[in-house]
Amino acid sequence: MTQDAPSGTKEPRQERKDEPDSSACADIPGQIVFVLQGGGALGAYQAGVYEALHDAGIEPDWVIGTSIGAINGAIVAGNPREQRLARLKQFWHRVAYPGSATGGWLPYWDDWLRNVAIMTRGIAPFFTPRPEAWLGLHTPVGLDKAAFYSTEPLRETLASLVDFDYLNAKEKAIRLTVGAVSVAGGRMRYFTNRDAAFSVDHVMASAAFPPGFPSVRVDGETYWDGGIYSNTPLEAVLDDHPRRSSVIFAVQLWPSNGPEPVSIWQAMGRQRDIQYSSRAESHLERQRQIHRLRHVIRELASHISDAERDSPAVQELLAWGCGTTMRVIELDAPCFGGDDLHKDIDFSANGIERRWAVGYDDTVRMLQRAPWREEPDPMEGIAVYRMERG
């Protein structure tokens, strides 16, 4: 796929040492769910993950994401299978920042100059600066414009890459859910095409990260990027009703673990990692406890006499139990040497290609492991499989 590629960019994954074995993935039990974190340019890793799954013949039944995860998810869910990867490549080609100011001889200055250019000029298909925003931080301009950048270019980009008619055709479409937080109410809301017609506004709302991007109105209420509330929307899958046994590919862009910082700059970067990993581990542990209780309730039913079990009161209590199994496969984007506080705006062509390639390779290794074939503890209900790096 070469169209819409800026000068100097390369198509991700031109050469592959390993390809996923599609025949080995035919036995995945239950529904397949993709959970995609927010993280700006780091989202190229998610695109690599999707390409490997796509090559293996694995397509999601449900995609749920925030911010860049919502954008990637909308492109995947909002197109027929044969067009998904091409559309995803088009998006990342369009937002890639081409070229190098020093020809690659001075990487530090290349990174600094690129970041300055992005912050001052934006990325044409994604966001552009609002000059009036610099007239004063206290100037009342209204919530819809209280931001440094305009995201109208993203609206046009999404309209050209996502088929919203297809997305809303329930007999065809993948289920798509995006998270956004109410500006006034401060509560997370998950929008899904399963419940109501889905539009570009829902995706825009999930990617409206303040104060860079303006809020977006949906049904008369304003919303910001769901990542400022919960950047890992795994709980929405585990709390779904009715629950279904699932294999969940959780693609995480921010490391929850990392080295101790030794400078203020490193401390600022580490703070962002912790903030946007969004307590994924603690959320998962809480869900494991809840799911264990559901399985315990189900097991208790076998120890109750038929007469007692058939009573309405006992039936109501037993309804809290379930026997579903959730297999969570974690794919964690790596930290690269040179990553810093602004790694999420590294839209350089090389940065995108590198993260895309690692996402692909990590997924191939996980598919070769095929952890869904392992039987989880019947009393647990949730099994977590983490990727190991050398």
Stockholm file with secondary structure:
# STOCKHOLM 1.0

chainA/1-390         MTQDAPSGTKEPRQERKDEPDSSACADIPGQIVFVLQGGGALGAYQAGVYEALHDAGIEPDWVIGTSIGAINGAIVAGNPREQRLARLKQFWHRVAYPGSATGGWLPYWDDWLRNVAIMTRGIAPFFTPRPEAWLGLHTPVGLDKAAFYSTEPLRETLASLVDFDYLNAKEKAIRLTVGAVSVAGGRMRYFTNRDAAFSVDHVMASAAFPPGFPSVRVDGETYWDGGIYSNTPLEAVLDDHPRRSSVIFAVQLWPSNGPEPVSIWQAMGRQRDIQYSSRAESHLERQRQIHRLRHVIRELASHISDAERDSPAVQELLAWGCGTTMRVIELDAPCFGGDDLHKDIDFSANGIERRWAVGYDDTVRMLQRAPWREEPDPMEGIAVYRMERG
#=GR chainA/1-390 SS CCTTCCTTCCCSCSSCSCCCCGGGGTTCCSEEEEEECCCGGGGHHHHHHHHHHHHTTCCCSEEEECTHHHHHHHHHHTSCHHHHHHHHHHHHHHHCBCCCTTTTSCHHHHHHHHHHHHHHHCBTTTBEECGGGGGCTTCCCCGGGCSSEECHHHHHHHHHHCCHHHHTCTTTCCEEEEEEEETTTCCEEEEETTTSCCCHHHHHHHTCCTTTSCCEEETTEEEEEGGGTCSCTHHHHHTCSSCCCEEEEEEECSCSCCCCCCSHHHHHHHHHHHHHHTTHHHHHHHHHHHHHHHHHHHHHGGGSCHHHHTSHHHHHHHTTCCCCCEEEEEEECCCCTTCCTTGGGCCBHHHHHHHHHHHHHHHHHHHHHCGGGSCCCTTTCEEEEECCCC
#=GC SS_cons         CCTTCCTTCCCSCSSCSCCCCGGGGTTCCSEEEEEECCCGGGGHHHHHHHHHHHHTTCCCSEEEECTHHHHHHHHHHTSCHHHHHHHHHHHHHHHCBCCCTTTTSCHHHHHHHHHHHHHHHCBTTTBEECGGGGGCTTCCCCGGGCSSEECHHHHHHHHHHCCHHHHTCTTTCCEEEEEEEETTTCCEEEEETTTSCCCHHHHHHHTCCTTTSCCEEETTEEEEEGGGTCSCTHHHHHTCSSCCCEEEEEEECSCSCCCCCCSHHHHHHHHHHHHHHTTHHHHHHHHHHHHHHHHHHHHHGGGSCHHHHTSHHHHHHHTTCCCCCEEEEEEECCCCTTCCTTGGGCCBHHHHHHHHHHHHHHHHHHHHHCGGGSCCCTTTCEEEEECCCC
//
